[in-house]
C-alpha cells in the first residue's frame, strides 16, 4: 500500500520528513568498481571497452566494431514503420521549435565611462550523449539530448547506447538519423562514459557528457566530472500531482501509474485537498494496475514508494511541493496558472487536467531530461544553455582605465597583490 499522510495529523512533520529522506537510488556500492573500469579504459582503450562491453552486455563487439556504420544506421532506420517515423519526426520538430527560443543572445555595449562590456555565447565543440538501453529503449531520449545540442551549434555529437546480446531497437537509430547524429557506438555502462571522457584510439574524447543511465553510469559521470562537464546525475523518476475537487480520479491514477512503471525506485505522489478524491484515486490505481500487461514493476513502485497526502488548502499543497522539489509537478486543479505562481522548485510543471506528464516525455516540445532527487531546488532541466558557454568581454580606453584605476589599485593593496596593482598603475605613467 502507498504511504498515506494527513497534514493535520500530529505526526505529519515527522513522517513527511521521513518521506523526503527516503533513499530510492540503488544502494549497491559501485564506486570502487567504476573506478577500476575507468582506469582500465584509460590504460587499454578500445580493447578494454570491447572486453567490458562483452562481459556486461554480451554484445559480441570487437575494437573494430564499436561504432555503427552508416549502412547499419540507414538499414535500421528503414525498418521503422512510417507511423513511428512520423511520430519521431513530429517530436523532433516540436522539440527543435521550442528550444530555438532558448538560444541566448550576445550582448556588447559601452558604459558611461567608455568601458566596453559584454557577453558572447559559443557552443561546446563536442558532446557525448548516453542513451539507455537494456531493459528499456527510449528513442525520445535521443531527441531530447541531440536536438538542443544541434540548436546550440555543437559540431560533434557522439552517441553511446548499450546493445545487450547485440540487440537494439531500430527506433533508437531512426531517432538519431532524424536528429542528425551519425557518430554512434554500441557501448554502455561506465566503460562508455570513460571512453567519452578520456578518449580511445577509435573514440575521440568529448567536452561534456549528457544523458541518464544506471547506477554505474551515474557513478562514472561523478568520477569523470572535471575532466569533462556533465549535465546532471539522474536518479529515479518522480511525479507529484496536486489535485483539487475538479480533478478526474481516473486520470490522476493513470498519471501516477505512468511514473511508477519506470521502475528502479520511481516515485508517484498525490497531494490533494479532498479526502474523498484521495480514497477514490487509491482504489482507481489498484484497478488500473490490474489492466496493465506488465503491472509488476508499476505495482511494486506504487506500493513501495507511492504516497497520498491530504492537505487543508492548495496553499499548503504548494508549500509541500516546494519541499519535495519533484522532477515533474502536475497541477490537476481548476486554476493551474494561479497555483503555478507559488511553485518555485520543480523540474517541469504541467498545467491543468489535459496535460499529462507523459505528453512532455514525447511530443510537447519541452525537455524531459530533468533534475531528480530534490535537485530541482538548485538545478534546471536540459536545454540549449547546457550546450553553450558564456565568455565575458571587457575593454578599456585610456580615459576609462584612468577613471577605474584608483579603486582597482586600492583593492589590490588590500589583497596584498602588489603585482596586480602595478599592472594597472604602470599604464598610467606618462
N, C-alpha and C positions, 0 to 999 in steps of 0.2 A: 504493500500500500504506500502511496505517496505520503510525505510529511504533511500534516495539517496544522496550521498555526492561526491564531487569532490575535490581532494586535492589541486587543483589550485584555488579554489574559495576563495574570500576574507574572508568569514565567516567560512571557513572549520575548523580552530582550535577550535573555539567556539562550533561548532556543534559536532565535534568529541569528545571534552571533555564532552559534554552532553551525548553522546552515552556511553562513558566509565563510567560515573557516574550514569547512569540509574539503577534503582533498580528493579531486576527481581525476587527477593526472595519474599516469602509470607509476606505481610505487617501486618498480624494479630499479635497482641501482645500475645505471648503464654508463655512467661517466667514464669509468676505467676502460670498459670495453671499447667505447667510442674513441678514447684517446689512443688506444692501441691500433685501431683501424686507421685513424688519421695518420699516425706515424708510419704505418705500413705503406699507405698510399704515397706518402711523401718520399719514402725510400725506394719503392719499387714501381711506382707509377701505374701504367696500364696493366702490367702483369698482376699487380695486387688488386686493382679494380675488377679485373675479369675473374680472378680466383674468388674474391669475396662475393661477387655477384652470383657466381655459380653455387657457392656454398649456401647463401641465404635464399636465393630465388630459383636455383636450379634452372637458370636461363640458358645455359649452353652457349655462352659467348666466349670469344677469344679477344685478345687485344686488337685484332684486325676487324672485328665485327661489333665493336661497341656502338658505333654510330649507324643510324638508319640511313640507307642510301636514298637518293631522290626517287628512284624507281619504287622502293619499298613504301615510301610515303605516298606516292601517287597511287600505287596499287591499293593500299589500304583505304585511302580516301575514296577511291572509285567504288569500293564495296559498300559504302554507306548509302542507305536509301535516300531518295530525293526528299522525302519528308524530313528526315533527320538533318540532312544538309541544309535544307531551307530553314529549319528551326535554329541551327547553329549560326547561319548567316544573319537571321533576324537578331539573335542575341548579340552577335559581333557588331552589327550596325548600331544597335541601341547603346551598347557599352561605349563604342567609339564616340558617338554623338555626345553623350553625357560627359565623357572625360575630356573631350575637346574644350569644354567650358572651364575646365580646371587649369588650363595652361597659364602659368604666371607670365606677367609682362615685365620686360626690362624697364628700369627707371633710371634716368640720368638728368640731373638738374644742377644749377648753380645757386648757392645761397647768397644772402645779403653781403657776406664778406668776400664773395668771389671764389669760394671753395666749391669745387666740383665734387658732387656726391652721387652715389647711385648703386644699383644692384644689377647684375647680369646673370641670367639663368642659362645654364648649359646642361645637356643631357649626360648621363653616365655613359661611358664608352661601351661597356659590356656587362650584361646581367645574366645570371643563371636563374632559371625557373624550375622549381621542383614540383612535379605533378604526381599526386598519389596514384599508386596502382595497387595491385594485390586484391584485397577484399572488395574494393570499390574502384570504379572507374569514373572519373569526373572530367569530361571534356569542357564543362563550364569553367573549371579551374584554369585550363589552358587560356581561355579567352580573358578571364578576369586578371590574369597576370601579364599576358602578352600584349593585349590591346593598349593599356596605359603606357607600356614601355614604348610601343610604336608611336603613340600620340606624342610622347615626350621627345622622340627623336633618337632613341637608343639605336646605335648602329648594329650591334651584335647581340643576339638573344640566343643563349644556349639552353636547351631544354633537356632535362633528365626525367625519365619515367621508368619505374621498375616493370619488368615483364616476367612475372612468376611463371615458371615452366615454359618460358618462351612465348607466352600469350599476352596480347594487348588488344583492347577494344579498338576497332578501326575508327570509331568516333573521335578518339584522342588525336590520332594523326590527321583526321579530317579537320578538326578544330584548329590544329597547328597550321595546316595548309591555308585555311581561311584567314588566320591571323598573320600569315606571312612568316612563320617560323620554319626554318629549313635545317637548322643545326640541332638534331635530336639524338640523344643517346639512350640506349636501352639499359640503364643502370639506375639503382635507387639506394636507399639507406645512407648510412654515414659515409660509405665509400664514395658515393656520388657527390655529396657535399664537399668532401675533401678534395676530390678531383677538380671541382669547380673553383675551390678556394686557392689551391696551390698549383694546379695545372699538371698535366702529364704530357707525354710525347704526342698524343692524339687529341687531347682536350686542353685547349688554351684556357688559362685562368680568367676569371671574371672579376668585376669590381664589387658586385653586390649580388646576394642570393635571396630569392623570393620564393614563397610557397610553403604550404603546410606539409607535415609528414608525421610519422610515428615518433615514439619517444627517442629512438636513436637519431632520427633526423633532427629533432629539436635539440638534443644534446650536442650534436655535431655543429649545428648553427651557433650555439652558445660558444663552443670552443674555437671556432674559426673567426668569430667576430673580432674585428681589429685588423686581421689580415684582409678581410673583406667586410663590407657592410651587410646587414641583414634587414629584412622588413620587420618582423616581429616573431616571437616564439608562440606558435599557435597551440592552444590547449584544446580540450574537448569543447564541442559546440554547445551553445546555450540560447534559450529564448525566454523572455519574460513577457507575459501577456497581462496587460491591465484591462479589466473589463468592468463595465457598469451594467445596469439592468437592460440596456439596449442591445447587449451582445447576444449573438446566437450561440447557445451552448454547444451545438454540434460543430460549428465552425471553429470555436475555441478549442474543443477537444481535438479536432483534426490537426490544428496547428501545433498543439503540444506533442502529439504523436509524431508529426513530421520531424520535429527536432530530436525526439528520443530515438528515432530509428537510425540516427547516425552512429549510435553505439559509442564504445570507448570512453564512457563517462559523460556523454552528452546529458544536458540538464534542461528540463522544462519546468517553468514556474508560472503559476497563475496567481495574480493579486486582484481581488475583486471586493467591491463594496456590498455584494449581495450573497448572503449565506445560502439562499436557495439556488443561485446560479452555481456556487461552488459545489454543492451536492450534485446537481444535475450534470455538471461537467465531469466530475469524478466518475459518475456512473457511465456517462457517454464515452469517456476514454476507454473504459473497460469493454464496452460494447463494440467500439470501432476497432480496438486491438484484435478482437476475435475475428474480424473480417480481413485482416492483413494476411497476404500469402506468407510473409516472413515476419511473424509477430514476436518471436522470441527476443530479438535484440531490443525492439522498441519497448516491449513489456518489461524487460529487465531494467532498462534505463529509467522508465517511468516509476517503477516500484522502488528502485534503489536511490534515485537522485531527484525524482519529481517532488514538487511541493505545491500546496494550495494555501494561500494566505488570505484571510478575510480582514478587511480594514473598515474603519468608520467612515472615511471620506476619501475622495480621489486625491486630495492634498496629501494625506498620509501615504497613499499609494506612490506618489511621486517621490516623497522622501525616501521610502524604501527602495524605489527604483534606482535612485542616485547612490544609495549604499551598495546595492547589488552590482551596479555598473555592468549590465548584461551586454553581451555581444549583439543580440537582437532584442528590440523592445517593440511589441505590437500594442497599439492603442485601440482596443476594441471598445470604444466609448462613443457617446453621442456627439461630442465636440472634440475630436482629436487634436486639432490645431491649437485650441486653447490649452489643452493639457500638455502638449509638446513643449510649450514655453518653459515649463518648470523642470523638464528633464535635461540635465546637464551632462550626465555620464551614461553614454550608450554608444555602441559601435555603429548602429543604424536604428532609425525609428521608422516604423511602418504605420501609416495614418489610416485609421478607420477600418470598418468591417470588410471592405472589399480589397484589402491589401495584405494578403497572407505573406509571411516571411519568405515562403518558397518562390514567390514571383521575383523577389530580389536576388535569389540564388541563380536565376537563369536569364530572364529577359527584361527585367525592369529597367536596367541601364546603370544602376548604382553598383558598386563593387561588393562582392560577397567575402572578400578577404578582410576580416575584421578582428579587432582586439578581443581576446577572451580572458577568462580568469580574473575579472575585475580590472583589467588593464585599460579599459575604456575611461578610467579616471584620469589617465595621462597620455593615452595613445589614440591614434586615428586609424580608420580603415585605409586600405591600399588605394592609392590614387596616383595621378601624374606627378605630384610633388615628390613621391618616393623614387622617381627615376631621373630627377634633375637635382642639381645643387646650385646654390647661390654664391656668386663671387661679389664681394664688396668692391666698390670703386671710389677712389679718393684722389683729388688733385688740387694742389695749392698754387696760387700765383705768388710772386714776391710779396705783394702787399698783404694777401690773406695769411701767408705764413708769418709775416711780421706781427699781424694782429693776434695770432693764436700762440705765438712763441712763448710769451711770458708765462701764461698759465701752464703750458706744457712743461717748460723747464722747471717750474716750481714743483709740479707733481713728480718729475724725475728726481729732484733733490730729496723730496720726502721719501721716495722709494730707494734712495741711495744708489741710483743707477746713473752715475755721472756721464757715462758714455752716451746714454740716451739723450741727456740734456745737451751735451756737446754737439751731437749730430744735428740738433736743431739750431743752437746758437751760432755754430760755425757758419751757417748760411746767412746770418745777419751781419757778419763782418763786412765792412765796406773796404 
